[in-house]
Amino acid sequence: MKKIIIGLFILTFGVILSSGLFAQPSFDPPAPPDNKGTSGNQSPPSNSTGAPVEPGTGILLIMAGAYGIKKIRDVRKVNNS
C-alpha cells in the first residue's frame, strides 16, 4: 500500500511539474499571402517551420526492417520443423 501511495505521489508531482513545459513556443500564424485566388502550384513560404528528418530516422527504419525479416524467418523456421 505504501508503494502505491509513493508511486501516485511521484506521478502526480511529475505531472504538476511538467504542465508548464511545451515542445514549441506558441506564435502568431503568418499573414495570408497577397496572391489569393491564384491557380497552379505555389512554393511554400520561405519562413516555413517544418521539422527536419534526421539521418537517424533512416538507420532506425533499416534496423526495424531487418528485425522484422528476422522475426519472419524465425516463425517460418519453427513452422517448417
C-alpha positions as CSV (number, residue, x, y, z in Angstrom):
1,M,0.0,0.0,0.0
2,K,2.9,2.3,0.9
3,K,4.5,1.7,-2.5
4,I,1.3,2.6,-4.3
5,I,0.9,5.9,-2.4
6,I,4.5,6.8,-3.1
7,G,4.1,5.9,-6.8
8,L,1.0,8.0,-7.1
9,F,2.7,10.9,-5.3
10,I,5.6,10.8,-7.7
11,L,3.3,10.6,-10.7
12,T,1.2,13.5,-9.6
13,F,4.3,15.6,-8.7
14,G,5.8,14.8,-12.2
15,V,2.6,15.8,-14.0
16,I,2.3,19.1,-12.0
17,L,5.9,20.0,-12.7
18,S,5.7,19.2,-16.4
19,S,2.4,21.0,-17.0
20,G,4.3,24.3,-17.7
21,L,6.5,22.7,-20.4
22,F,5.8,22.9,-24.1
23,A,7.6,21.4,-27.0
24,Q,7.4,24.5,-29.1
25,P,6.7,28.1,-28.2
26,S,3.4,29.5,-29.4
27,F,3.5,32.1,-32.2
28,D,1.0,34.0,-34.2
29,P,0.2,32.5,-37.6
30,P,1.7,34.3,-40.6
31,A,-0.4,36.7,-42.6
32,P,-2.1,35.3,-45.6
33,P,-0.3,35.8,-48.9
34,D,-1.2,38.7,-51.2
35,N,-1.7,36.4,-54.2
36,K,-5.0,34.9,-53.1
37,G,-7.0,33.1,-55.7
38,T,-4.1,32.3,-58.0
39,S,-4.2,28.9,-59.6
40,G,-1.4,26.3,-60.0
41,N,1.3,25.1,-57.7
42,Q,2.9,27.6,-55.4
43,S,6.1,27.2,-53.4
44,P,5.9,27.2,-49.6
45,P,6.8,30.4,-47.8
46,S,10.5,30.8,-47.2
47,N,9.9,31.0,-43.4
48,S,8.1,27.7,-43.1
49,T,9.0,25.9,-39.9
50,G,8.8,22.2,-40.9
51,A,10.6,19.6,-38.8
52,P,13.8,18.2,-40.4
53,V,14.2,14.5,-40.9
54,E,17.4,13.5,-39.3
55,P,19.8,10.7,-40.6
56,G,19.0,8.6,-37.5
57,T,15.5,8.0,-38.8
58,G,16.8,6.1,-41.8
59,I,19.0,4.0,-39.6
60,L,16.1,3.2,-37.4
61,L,13.9,2.2,-40.3
62,I,16.6,-0.1,-41.7
63,M,17.1,-1.7,-38.3
64,A,13.3,-2.2,-37.9
65,G,13.1,-3.8,-41.3
66,A,16.0,-6.2,-40.5
67,Y,14.3,-7.1,-37.2
68,G,11.0,-7.8,-39.0
69,I,12.7,-10.0,-41.5
70,K,14.5,-11.9,-38.7
71,K,11.2,-12.5,-36.9
72,I,9.5,-13.7,-40.1
73,R,12.4,-16.2,-40.8
74,D,12.2,-17.4,-37.2
75,V,8.4,-18.1,-37.5
76,R,8.9,-19.9,-40.8
77,K,11.7,-22.0,-39.3
78,V,9.5,-23.1,-36.4
79,N,6.5,-23.8,-38.7
80,N,8.7,-26.0,-41.0
81,S,10.0,-28.1,-38.2
